Amino acid sequence: MGCIVGYQIPSSEVGVATSSGRAYYRISALMKRIGIPFSDILLNQQSIVQFGESTTQTSILERNLKLIITTRKERLLLRGNNIVCIEDLGDDAGLAKEKLFSILYPPKPDDWFVVGIDPGERTGIAAFINHREIETSVLPTFEATLARVSELIDNAPDIRKIVKIGRGNLCLAKTIARIIEARYKDCVKINLVNENGTSVLRRRGNFGRGTKDQRAARSIAFRDGQDYN
């Protein structure tokens, strides 16, 4: 799976097209939360904007946009593929990022989705599609951890799915592994990973930010482990 490297999202791949101030605030706030840069697209209420291979809009072509986010009402002013409505993204930043990445970077057969878990009193989790970070967070309870991991797995694209669990607390790690295995069977590969050194991961680029639990979870996600079964 390779070593930890920070993946920088290219600029100007996403356009925001809405004349609604409220919708623009909601979209821009979500995009900033999930760290995806965007460009503004001015909608002409008198004409329909073409987007995609058939577009004749040089302003859109020059920006090399791969996706446009708008509202359901203004969707009627846009033609083409890869147009997403903010109402369909919801307010969950991690799940929205999964959806957007699935469109921006269409899955290939050798792609993978991985969740690293650092079990403990407060459990860190880190989710990636290839080297693109979807989410890192710290969950306060065992139940919250399982619920969030399940949400991320269920929302992920149809690619290889791997859950890597730090084995510092081996009893807790095996409990998490057993529940995930029972829930997903052969659809998810589970690894138990040596945690030595993960909590002191040096602050390197985006991968070094956050709490020690988050940094440990990132490190676990990119370490080789032992198959649970």
FIPA-752753 format. One record per residue (C-alpha): x, y, z; residue number from 1. Coordinates in steps of 0.001 Angstrom, whole numbers. Layout:
! residues N
<xx X, yy Y, zz Z, nr NUM> .
...
//
This chain:
! residues 229
<xx 0, yy 0, zz 0, nr 1> .
<xx 3039, yy 2252, zz 202, nr 2> .
<xx 4373, yy 4758, zz 2682, nr 3> .
<xx 2600, yy 7770, zz 4127, nr 4> .
<xx 2618, yy 10699, zz 1751, nr 5> .
<xx 509, yy 13833, zz 1809, nr 6> .
<xx -1820, yy 14044, zz -1188, nr 7> .
<xx -2522, yy 17591, zz -2295, nr 8> .
<xx -5888, yy 18069, zz -3988, nr 9> .
<xx -5363, yy 19920, zz -7285, nr 10> .
<xx -6984, yy 23350, zz -7474, nr 11> .
<xx -9886, yy 24228, zz -9752, nr 12> .
<xx -11387, yy 20763, zz -10122, nr 13> .
<xx -14713, yy 21662, zz -8482, nr 14> .
<xx -17033, yy 24512, zz -9413, nr 15> .
<xx -19794, yy 25985, zz -7250, nr 16> .
<xx -22781, yy 27275, zz -9242, nr 17> .
<xx -25592, yy 28953, zz -7358, nr 18> .
<xx -27134, yy 32401, zz -7145, nr 19> .
<xx -28549, yy 31665, zz -3692, nr 20> .
<xx -26544, yy 33301, zz -920, nr 21> .
<xx -27734, yy 30765, zz 1625, nr 22> .
<xx -26856, yy 27808, zz -609, nr 23> .
<xx -23470, yy 29304, zz -1493, nr 24> .
<xx -22626, yy 29711, zz 2191, nr 25> .
<xx -23641, yy 26117, zz 2893, nr 26> .
<xx -21636, yy 24725, zz -36, nr 27> .
<xx -18542, yy 26843, zz 577, nr 28> .
<xx -18572, yy 26037, zz 4306, nr 29> .
<xx -18758, yy 22295, zz 3547, nr 30> .
<xx -15963, yy 22488, zz 968, nr 31> .
<xx -13700, yy 24332, zz 3383, nr 32> .
<xx -14416, yy 21771, zz 6106, nr 33> .
<xx -13395, yy 18902, zz 3856, nr 34> .
<xx -10467, yy 20743, zz 2307, nr 35> .
<xx -11473, yy 20738, zz -1355, nr 36> .
<xx -10706, yy 23967, zz -3258, nr 37> .
<xx -13368, yy 25273, zz -5619, nr 38> .
<xx -14083, yy 27936, zz -8238, nr 39> .
<xx -17209, yy 30035, zz -8624, nr 40> .
<xx -19414, yy 29559, zz -11692, nr 41> .
<xx -21783, yy 32381, zz -12634, nr 42> .
<xx -25164, yy 31076, zz -13710, nr 43> .
<xx -27078, yy 32891, zz -16437, nr 44> .
<xx -30725, yy 32546, zz -15564, nr 45> .
<xx -31669, yy 33136, zz -19225, nr 46> .
<xx -29621, yy 30299, zz -20695, nr 47> .
<xx -28499, yy 26797, zz -19872, nr 48> .
<xx -24820, yy 26161, zz -19100, nr 49> .
<xx -23334, yy 23095, zz -20765, nr 50> .
<xx -20848, yy 21094, zz -18681, nr 51> .
<xx -18808, yy 18109, zz -19768, nr 52> .
<xx -17367, yy 16961, zz -23091, nr 53> .
<xx -19945, yy 18881, zz -25122, nr 54> .
<xx -19415, yy 22200, zz -23344, nr 55> .
<xx -18654, yy 25331, zz -25307, nr 56> .
<xx -18058, yy 27426, zz -22195, nr 57> .
<xx -14366, yy 28375, zz -22398, nr 58> .
<xx -14475, yy 29746, zz -18852, nr 59> .
<xx -15337, yy 26266, zz -17592, nr 60> .
<xx -12893, yy 24505, zz -19900, nr 61> .
<xx -10034, yy 26738, zz -18857, nr 62> .
<xx -10579, yy 25806, zz -15236, nr 63> .
<xx -10460, yy 22077, zz -16034, nr 64> .
<xx -13438, yy 21443, zz -13784, nr 65> .
<xx -14397, yy 17838, zz -13165, nr 66> .
<xx -17487, yy 18457, zz -11040, nr 67> .
<xx -20035, yy 21180, zz -10314, nr 68> .
<xx -22022, yy 21556, zz -7094, nr 69> .
<xx -25335, yy 23395, zz -7271, nr 70> .
<xx -28871, yy 23253, zz -5822, nr 71> .
<xx -31737, yy 21062, zz -6958, nr 72> .
<xx -33598, yy 24109, zz -8225, nr 73> .
<xx -30644, yy 25428, zz -10237, nr 74> .
<xx -29725, yy 21953, zz -11507, nr 75> .
<xx -32187, yy 22655, zz -14335, nr 76> .
<xx -29812, yy 25363, zz -15603, nr 77> .
<xx -26959, yy 22895, zz -16029, nr 78> .
<xx -26503, yy 20118, zz -18541, nr 79> .
<xx -23932, yy 17362, zz -18386, nr 80> .
<xx -22532, yy 14728, zz -16078, nr 81> .
<xx -20805, yy 15095, zz -12720, nr 82> .
<xx -23219, yy 17675, zz -11357, nr 83> .
<xx -24072, yy 17230, zz -7671, nr 84> .
<xx -26759, yy 18963, zz -5614, nr 85> .
<xx -25863, yy 20160, zz -2140, nr 86> .
<xx -29121, yy 18686, zz -822, nr 87> .
<xx -27827, yy 15226, zz -1808, nr 88> .
<xx -24485, yy 15693, zz -64, nr 89> .
<xx -25903, yy 16418, zz 3371, nr 90> .
<xx -23904, yy 17958, zz 6205, nr 91> .
<xx -21645, yy 15014, zz 7111, nr 92> .
<xx -18213, yy 16146, zz 5921, nr 93> .
<xx -16633, yy 12680, zz 5762, nr 94> .
<xx -19457, yy 11045, zz 3831, nr 95> .
<xx -19715, yy 14052, zz 1492, nr 96> .
<xx -15986, yy 13824, zz 794, nr 97> .
<xx -16320, yy 10137, zz -63, nr 98> .
<xx -19074, yy 10921, zz -2565, nr 99> .
<xx -17154, yy 13780, zz -4167, nr 100> .
<xx -13903, yy 11801, zz -4426, nr 101> .
<xx -15773, yy 8928, zz -6081, nr 102> .
<xx -16816, yy 11356, zz -8826, nr 103> .
<xx -13583, yy 13334, zz -9085, nr 104> .
<xx -11430, yy 10207, zz -9213, nr 105> .
<xx -13485, yy 7325, zz -10697, nr 106> .
<xx -12489, yy 4030, zz -9022, nr 107> .
<xx -10088, yy 1699, zz -10818, nr 108> .
<xx -9749, yy -2056, zz -10227, nr 109> .
<xx -6575, yy -1692, zz -8138, nr 110> .
<xx -7884, yy 1139, zz -5924, nr 111> .
<xx -8445, yy 588, zz -2220, nr 112> .
<xx -10298, yy 2076, zz 728, nr 113> .
<xx -8700, yy 1725, zz 4152, nr 114> .
<xx -9689, yy 2638, zz 7691, nr 115> .
<xx -6997, yy 2767, zz 10361, nr 116> .
<xx -8183, yy 2361, zz 13959, nr 117> .
<xx -6186, yy 3189, zz 17093, nr 118> .
<xx -8295, yy 1579, zz 19861, nr 119> .
<xx -8299, yy 2951, zz 23364, nr 120> .
<xx -10246, yy 5038, zz 25827, nr 121> .
<xx -10559, yy 7538, zz 23014, nr 122> .
<xx -10289, yy 5814, zz 19656, nr 123> .
<xx -8665, yy 7483, zz 16671, nr 124> .
<xx -9801, yy 6560, zz 13182, nr 125> .
<xx -8420, yy 7593, zz 9795, nr 126> .
<xx -10015, yy 6751, zz 6437, nr 127> .
<xx -8408, yy 6978, zz 2997, nr 128> .
<xx -9229, yy 6258, zz -613, nr 129> .
<xx -5779, yy 5403, zz -1918, nr 130> .
<xx -3667, yy 8232, zz -422, nr 131> .
<xx -6516, yy 10732, zz -359, nr 132> .
<xx -7613, yy 11345, zz 3192, nr 133> .
<xx -11353, yy 11170, zz 3787, nr 134> .
<xx -11489, yy 11707, zz 7509, nr 135> .
<xx -9579, yy 11559, zz 10750, nr 136> .
<xx -11454, yy 11787, zz 14016, nr 137> .
<xx -11456, yy 10715, zz 17634, nr 138> .
<xx -14451, yy 8800, zz 18973, nr 139> .
<xx -15321, yy 8798, zz 22674, nr 140> .
<xx -16931, yy 5339, zz 22910, nr 141> .
<xx -16670, yy 1833, zz 21515, nr 142> .
<xx -20186, yy 2083, zz 20064, nr 143> .
<xx -19457, yy 5412, zz 18359, nr 144> .
<xx -16316, yy 3939, zz 16810, nr 145> .
<xx -18146, yy 966, zz 15302, nr 146> .
<xx -20973, yy 3179, zz 14066, nr 147> .
<xx -18611, yy 5623, zz 12336, nr 148> .
<xx -16449, yy 2932, zz 10772, nr 149> .
<xx -19587, yy 1250, zz 9428, nr 150> .
<xx -20862, yy 4540, zz 7964, nr 151> .
<xx -17562, yy 5115, zz 6179, nr 152> .
<xx -17412, yy 1562, zz 4815, nr 153> .
<xx -21041, yy 1617, zz 3662, nr 154> .
<xx -20562, yy 4939, zz 1879, nr 155> .
<xx -17245, yy 4012, zz 204, nr 156> .
<xx -17039, yy 3243, zz -3532, nr 157> .
<xx -17053, yy -350, zz -4760, nr 158> .
<xx -13329, yy -1014, zz -4368, nr 159> .
<xx -11165, yy -3154, zz -2090, nr 160> .
<xx -11910, yy -2365, zz 1550, nr 161> .
<xx -9424, yy -2877, zz 4373, nr 162> .
<xx -9718, yy -2180, zz 8095, nr 163> .
<xx -6431, yy -2015, zz 10013, nr 164> .
<xx -6616, yy -2109, zz 13804, nr 165> .
<xx -3768, yy -1310, zz 16180, nr 166> .
<xx -3095, yy -4222, zz 18509, nr 167> .
<xx -1820, yy -2223, zz 21500, nr 168> .
<xx -4965, yy -3277, zz 23362, nr 169> .
<xx -5246, yy -6714, zz 21810, nr 170> .
<xx -8502, yy -7684, zz 23523, nr 171> .
<xx -10259, yy -4534, zz 22310, nr 172> .
<xx -8699, yy -4850, zz 18848, nr 173> .
<xx -9982, yy -8409, zz 18484, nr 174> .
<xx -13448, yy -7396, zz 19673, nr 175> .
<xx -13632, yy -4663, zz 17017, nr 176> .
<xx -12298, yy -7061, zz 14389, nr 177> .
<xx -14815, yy -9760, zz 15313, nr 178> .
<xx -17785, yy -7396, zz 15012, nr 179> .
<xx -16611, yy -5948, zz 11687, nr 180> .
<xx -15961, yy -9441, zz 10321, nr 181> .
<xx -19432, yy -10609, zz 11359, nr 182> .
<xx -21004, yy -7544, zz 9756, nr 183> .
<xx -19129, yy -7534, zz 6446, nr 184> .
<xx -17875, yy -11118, zz 6013, nr 185> .
<xx -15458, yy -11363, zz 3074, nr 186> .
<xx -16296, yy -7870, zz 1776, nr 187> .
<xx -13766, yy -6279, zz 4129, nr 188> .
<xx -10216, yy -7454, zz 4823, nr 189> .
<xx -9114, yy -7004, zz 8454, nr 190> .
<xx -5512, yy -6597, zz 9655, nr 191> .
<xx -4108, yy -6343, zz 13176, nr 192> .
<xx -1188, yy -3912, zz 13189, nr 193> .
<xx 1780, yy -3375, zz 15508, nr 194> .
<xx 1308, yy 71, zz 17100, nr 195> .
<xx 4892, yy 679, zz 18202, nr 196> .
<xx 5853, yy 4265, zz 17417, nr 197> .
<xx 2504, yy 5302, zz 15942, nr 198> .
<xx 1567, yy 7792, zz 18663, nr 199> .
<xx 4761, yy 9818, zz 18148, nr 200> .
<xx 4382, yy 10160, zz 14378, nr 201> .
<xx 6304, yy 13256, zz 13409, nr 202> .
<xx 4394, yy 16207, zz 12082, nr 203> .
<xx 4982, yy 15836, zz 8355, nr 204> .
<xx 2651, yy 17850, zz 6146, nr 205> .
<xx -1054, yy 17117, zz 6450, nr 206> .
<xx -396, yy 13670, zz 7927, nr 207> .
<xx 1165, yy 15101, zz 11062, nr 208> .
<xx -1714, yy 17313, zz 12126, nr 209> .
<xx -4324, yy 16554, zz 14768, nr 210> .
<xx -4155, yy 14700, zz 18074, nr 211> .
<xx -1827, yy 11802, zz 18820, nr 212> .
<xx -4801, yy 9426, zz 18381, nr 213> .
<xx -5454, yy 10792, zz 14901, nr 214> .
<xx -1778, yy 10607, zz 13942, nr 215> .
<xx -1589, yy 7050, zz 15254, nr 216> .
<xx -4655, yy 6043, zz 13232, nr 217> .
<xx -3093, yy 7513, zz 10071, nr 218> .
<xx 91, yy 5568, zz 10678, nr 219> .
<xx -1819, yy 2329, zz 11345, nr 220> .
<xx -3723, yy 2756, zz 8071, nr 221> .
<xx -454, yy 2594, zz 6134, nr 222> .
<xx 1293, yy -182, zz 8037, nr 223> .
<xx 1407, yy -3816, zz 7044, nr 224> .
<xx -471, yy -6022, zz 9477, nr 225> .
<xx -1420, yy -9590, zz 10204, nr 226> .
<xx -4634, yy -10989, zz 8755, nr 227> .
<xx -7216, yy -11233, zz 11525, nr 228> .
<xx -8565, yy -14566, zz 10356, nr 229> .
//
